[in-house]
Amino acid sequence: MIGDHVKGKLALEKFPEGIKKGLMLHRKIDSITDVHPAIQRAKVWFRQEYGLYSGAILDSLMDHFLANDPQFFPSSHDLLQFSEETYRQLEAQQAYFPETFKQYFPYMREHNWLYGYRTLQGMQRSLNGLARRAAHIPPIENAYKIFIGHYYQLAQCYYEFIDDIVKAVKIELNSN
């Protein structure tokens, strides 16, 4: 969860080993995601207007498809339990939160962002939150329109991507 807020190799040194491994896994996932053919195809719809922000937008949109994937969350109750457990685990590690994450974590938990990813309204809120945190992003309203307009194509990209990333994560976890 804090991976996007920890920059550089030296920044890793201040974290305990377990968190450091999680941060390295996050970076590995990001590096695979950045070059995956399905994600590259999906970025095309956002790139002209959002440039480098198209990756951050897609990260959020892929969370929507994950939250609705019955392979991982057979019911909304399963997603709710997962989100609540994730917040409990995060809360226990607050001493290690980067300042930026520390500022919005209470809001994230209160409004249950992880559970909210499952709905279109939740995705609209997620994109608005991204726009608040990214100082130079163009107006975000069009990203939501693109999401809705290419919903089924984006879902297809997600399904092409998810099995590959799960395999890569399993390999990475088994190598440690």
C-alpha positions as YAML, in Angstrom:
chain: A
units: angstrom
residues:
- id: 1
  name: MET
  ca: [0.00, 0.00, 0.00]
- id: 2
  name: ILE
  ca: [2.83, 2.42, 0.69]
- id: 3
  name: GLY
  ca: [4.96, 1.40, -2.28]
- id: 4
  name: ASP
  ca: [4.09, 4.40, -4.42]
- id: 5
  name: HIS
  ca: [5.22, 6.69, -1.59]
- id: 6
  name: VAL
  ca: [8.69, 5.21, -1.05]
- id: 7
  name: LYS
  ca: [11.17, 6.39, -3.67]
- id: 8
  name: GLY
  ca: [14.72, 5.21, -4.25]
- id: 9
  name: LYS
  ca: [16.86, 2.34, -2.96]
- id: 10
  name: LEU
  ca: [18.15, 4.23, 0.08]
- id: 11
  name: ALA
  ca: [14.61, 4.90, 1.27]
- id: 12
  name: LEU
  ca: [14.14, 1.14, 1.73]
- id: 13
  name: GLU
  ca: [16.83, 0.91, 4.38]
- id: 14
  name: LYS
  ca: [14.70, 2.48, 7.12]
- id: 15
  name: PHE
  ca: [12.06, -0.26, 6.95]
- id: 16
  name: PRO
  ca: [12.00, -3.63, 8.72]
- id: 17
  name: GLU
  ca: [12.75, -6.65, 6.54]
- id: 18
  name: GLY
  ca: [9.10, -7.69, 6.03]
- id: 19
  name: ILE
  ca: [8.03, -4.25, 4.84]
- id: 20
  name: LYS
  ca: [11.16, -3.97, 2.70]
- id: 21
  name: LYS
  ca: [10.25, -7.26, 0.97]
- id: 22
  name: GLY
  ca: [6.72, -5.94, 0.38]
- id: 23
  name: LEU
  ca: [8.08, -2.74, -1.13]
- id: 24
  name: MET
  ca: [10.40, -4.69, -3.41]
- id: 25
  name: LEU
  ca: [7.48, -6.91, -4.49]
- id: 26
  name: HIS
  ca: [5.44, -3.77, -5.20]
- id: 27
  name: ARG
  ca: [8.25, -2.48, -7.43]
- id: 28
  name: LYS
  ca: [8.48, -5.82, -9.22]
- id: 29
  name: ILE
  ca: [4.72, -5.79, -9.88]
- id: 30
  name: ASP
  ca: [4.95, -2.21, -11.17]
- id: 31
  name: SER
  ca: [7.82, -3.09, -13.51]
- id: 32
  name: ILE
  ca: [5.91, -6.05, -14.97]
- id: 33
  name: THR
  ca: [2.72, -4.02, -15.24]
- id: 34
  name: ASP
  ca: [4.46, -1.18, -17.06]
- id: 35
  name: VAL
  ca: [5.51, -3.42, -19.95]
- id: 36
  name: HIS
  ca: [2.66, -5.93, -20.07]
- id: 37
  name: PRO
  ca: [1.06, -5.97, -23.56]
- id: 38
  name: ALA
  ca: [-2.52, -5.80, -22.23]
- id: 39
  name: ILE
  ca: [-1.71, -2.77, -20.08]
- id: 40
  name: GLN
  ca: [0.13, -1.12, -22.97]
- id: 41
  name: ARG
  ca: [-2.99, -1.61, -25.10]
- id: 42
  name: ALA
  ca: [-5.23, -0.17, -22.38]
- id: 43
  name: LYS
  ca: [-2.99, 2.90, -21.96]
- id: 44
  name: VAL
  ca: [-3.67, 3.91, -25.57]
- id: 45
  name: TRP
  ca: [-7.14, 5.18, -24.64]
- id: 46
  name: PHE
  ca: [-5.74, 7.47, -21.93]
- id: 47
  name: ARG
  ca: [-2.28, 8.42, -23.20]
- id: 48
  name: GLN
  ca: [-3.19, 11.34, -25.48]
- id: 49
  name: GLU
  ca: [-4.93, 13.30, -22.74]
- id: 50
  name: TYR
  ca: [-3.17, 12.01, -19.63]
- id: 51
  name: GLY
  ca: [0.35, 11.14, -20.80]
- id: 52
  name: LEU
  ca: [2.40, 9.61, -18.00]
- id: 53
  name: TYR
  ca: [-0.64, 9.71, -15.71]
- id: 54
  name: SER
  ca: [-2.28, 7.03, -17.86]
- id: 55
  name: GLY
  ca: [-0.37, 4.41, -15.84]
- id: 56
  name: ALA
  ca: [-1.68, 5.71, -12.51]
- id: 57
  name: ILE
  ca: [-5.20, 5.90, -13.92]
- id: 58
  name: LEU
  ca: [-4.98, 2.31, -15.15]
- id: 59
  name: ASP
  ca: [-3.64, 1.12, -11.77]
- id: 60
  name: SER
  ca: [-6.82, 2.42, -10.21]
- id: 61
  name: LEU
  ca: [-9.07, 1.01, -12.93]
- id: 62
  name: MET
  ca: [-7.47, -2.44, -12.68]
- id: 63
  name: ASP
  ca: [-8.35, -2.36, -8.96]
- id: 64
  name: HIS
  ca: [-12.00, -2.11, -10.01]
- id: 65
  name: PHE
  ca: [-11.79, -5.26, -12.10]
- id: 66
  name: LEU
  ca: [-9.84, -7.06, -9.36]
- id: 67
  name: ALA
  ca: [-12.47, -6.10, -6.76]
- id: 68
  name: ASN
  ca: [-15.11, -7.66, -9.02]
- id: 69
  name: ASP
  ca: [-13.13, -10.76, -9.98]
- id: 70
  name: PRO
  ca: [-14.87, -13.85, -8.52]
- id: 71
  name: GLN
  ca: [-11.56, -15.73, -8.68]
- id: 72
  name: PHE
  ca: [-10.31, -13.51, -5.82]
- id: 73
  name: PHE
  ca: [-13.51, -12.20, -4.24]
- id: 74
  name: PRO
  ca: [-16.43, -14.61, -4.77]
- id: 75
  name: SER
  ca: [-18.79, -12.17, -3.06]
- id: 76
  name: SER
  ca: [-18.92, -8.56, -1.94]
- id: 77
  name: HIS
  ca: [-18.73, -9.90, 1.63]
- id: 78
  name: ASP
  ca: [-15.34, -11.49, 0.83]
- id: 79
  name: LEU
  ca: [-14.08, -8.16, -0.51]
- id: 80
  name: LEU
  ca: [-15.39, -6.37, 2.59]
- id: 81
  name: GLN
  ca: [-13.61, -8.83, 4.89]
- id: 82
  name: PHE
  ca: [-10.40, -8.46, 2.88]
- id: 83
  name: SER
  ca: [-10.54, -4.67, 3.00]
- id: 84
  name: GLU
  ca: [-11.21, -4.57, 6.76]
- id: 85
  name: GLU
  ca: [-8.35, -7.00, 7.45]
- id: 86
  name: THR
  ca: [-6.02, -4.98, 5.21]
- id: 87
  name: TYR
  ca: [-6.82, -1.80, 7.17]
- id: 88
  name: ARG
  ca: [-6.20, -3.61, 10.48]
- id: 89
  name: GLN
  ca: [-2.82, -4.82, 9.26]
- id: 90
  name: LEU
  ca: [-1.91, -1.39, 7.96]
- id: 91
  name: GLU
  ca: [-2.94, 0.30, 11.18]
- id: 92
  name: ALA
  ca: [-0.53, -1.93, 13.09]
- id: 93
  name: GLN
  ca: [2.31, -0.58, 10.93]
- id: 94
  name: GLN
  ca: [1.49, 3.15, 11.08]
- id: 95
  name: ALA
  ca: [4.92, 3.98, 12.48]
- id: 96
  name: TYR
  ca: [6.33, 3.17, 9.04]
- id: 97
  name: PHE
  ca: [3.87, 5.17, 6.96]
- id: 98
  name: PRO
  ca: [5.44, 7.75, 4.65]
- id: 99
  name: GLU
  ca: [4.08, 11.23, 5.38]
- id: 100
  name: THR
  ca: [1.92, 11.37, 2.26]
- id: 101
  name: PHE
  ca: [0.26, 8.04, 3.01]
- id: 102
  name: LYS
  ca: [-0.13, 8.93, 6.68]
- id: 103
  name: GLN
  ca: [-2.18, 11.98, 5.70]
- id: 104
  name: TYR
  ca: [-4.83, 10.15, 3.72]
- id: 105
  name: PHE
  ca: [-4.90, 6.70, 5.37]
- id: 106
  name: PRO
  ca: [-7.60, 7.70, 7.92]
- id: 107
  name: TYR
  ca: [-9.81, 8.94, 5.07]
- id: 108
  name: MET
  ca: [-9.05, 5.81, 3.04]
- id: 109
  name: ARG
  ca: [-10.12, 3.58, 5.90]
- id: 110
  name: GLU
  ca: [-13.14, 5.66, 6.93]
- id: 111
  name: HIS
  ca: [-14.52, 5.63, 3.38]
- id: 112
  name: ASN
  ca: [-13.27, 2.09, 2.69]
- id: 113
  name: TRP
  ca: [-11.61, 2.79, -0.63]
- id: 114
  name: LEU
  ca: [-10.66, -0.85, -1.17]
- id: 115
  name: TYR
  ca: [-14.27, -1.97, -0.93]
- id: 116
  name: GLY
  ca: [-15.41, 1.05, -2.95]
- id: 117
  name: TYR
  ca: [-13.36, -0.04, -5.96]
- id: 118
  name: ARG
  ca: [-16.13, -2.54, -6.78]
- id: 119
  name: THR
  ca: [-18.62, 0.13, -7.92]
- id: 120
  name: LEU
  ca: [-18.60, 2.69, -10.72]
- id: 121
  name: GLN
  ca: [-19.31, 5.43, -8.18]
- id: 122
  name: GLY
  ca: [-16.35, 4.20, -6.14]
- id: 123
  name: MET
  ca: [-14.16, 4.41, -9.22]
- id: 124
  name: GLN
  ca: [-15.29, 7.95, -9.88]
- id: 125
  name: ARG
  ca: [-14.27, 8.81, -6.30]
- id: 126
  name: SER
  ca: [-10.97, 7.00, -6.78]
- id: 127
  name: LEU
  ca: [-10.15, 8.99, -9.91]
- id: 128
  name: ASN
  ca: [-11.11, 12.22, -8.16]
- id: 129
  name: GLY
  ca: [-8.78, 11.28, -5.31]
- id: 130
  name: LEU
  ca: [-5.98, 10.66, -7.78]
- id: 131
  name: ALA
  ca: [-6.60, 14.10, -9.27]
- id: 132
  name: ARG
  ca: [-6.34, 15.69, -5.79]
- id: 133
  name: ARG
  ca: [-3.01, 13.96, -5.12]
- id: 134
  name: ALA
  ca: [-1.47, 14.56, -8.58]
- id: 135
  name: ALA
  ca: [-0.78, 18.24, -8.93]
- id: 136
  name: HIS
  ca: [-0.39, 18.40, -12.71]
- id: 137
  name: ILE
  ca: [-2.92, 15.86, -13.96]
- id: 138
  name: PRO
  ca: [-5.39, 17.19, -16.56]
- id: 139
  name: PRO
  ca: [-9.05, 17.34, -15.48]
- id: 140
  name: ILE
  ca: [-10.00, 13.81, -14.51]
- id: 141
  name: GLU
  ca: [-13.63, 13.76, -15.65]
- id: 142
  name: ASN
  ca: [-12.69, 12.57, -19.11]
- id: 143
  name: ALA
  ca: [-10.76, 9.60, -17.69]
- id: 144
  name: TYR
  ca: [-13.99, 8.36, -16.14]
- id: 145
  name: LYS
  ca: [-15.79, 8.79, -19.48]
- id: 146
  name: ILE
  ca: [-13.05, 6.84, -21.23]
- id: 147
  name: PHE
  ca: [-13.32, 4.13, -18.55]
- id: 148
  name: ILE
  ca: [-17.07, 3.80, -19.10]
- id: 149
  name: GLY
  ca: [-16.77, 4.00, -22.89]
- id: 150
  name: HIS
  ca: [-14.11, 1.25, -23.03]
- id: 151
  name: TYR
  ca: [-15.33, -0.74, -20.03]
- id: 152
  name: TYR
  ca: [-15.49, -4.13, -21.73]
- id: 153
  name: GLN
  ca: [-12.20, -3.67, -23.57]
- id: 154
  name: LEU
  ca: [-10.53, -2.65, -20.30]
- id: 155
  name: ALA
  ca: [-12.04, -5.71, -18.59]
- id: 156
  name: GLN
  ca: [-10.53, -7.86, -21.34]
- id: 157
  name: CYS
  ca: [-7.14, -6.23, -20.75]
- id: 158
  name: TYR
  ca: [-7.49, -6.97, -17.03]
- id: 159
  name: TYR
  ca: [-8.22, -10.66, -17.67]
- id: 160
  name: GLU
  ca: [-5.25, -10.94, -20.03]
- id: 161
  name: PHE
  ca: [-3.04, -9.30, -17.42]
- id: 162
  name: ILE
  ca: [-4.14, -10.79, -14.09]
- id: 163
  name: ASP
  ca: [-3.06, -14.39, -14.62]
- id: 164
  name: ASP
  ca: [0.41, -13.27, -15.71]
- id: 165
  name: ILE
  ca: [0.88, -11.00, -12.71]
- id: 166
  name: VAL
  ca: [-0.37, -13.67, -10.28]
- id: 167
  name: LYS
  ca: [2.13, -16.17, -11.73]
- id: 168
  name: ALA
  ca: [4.95, -13.61, -11.45]
- id: 169
  name: VAL
  ca: [4.07, -12.81, -7.83]
- id: 170
  name: LYS
  ca: [3.97, -16.51, -6.91]
- id: 171
  name: ILE
  ca: [7.39, -17.02, -8.48]
- id: 172
  name: GLU
  ca: [8.77, -14.00, -6.66]
- id: 173
  name: LEU
  ca: [7.32, -15.08, -3.30]
- id: 174
  name: ASN
  ca: [8.64, -18.63, -3.72]
- id: 175
  name: SER
  ca: [12.15, -17.36, -4.55]
- id: 176
  name: ASN
  ca: [12.44, -15.53, -1.19]
...
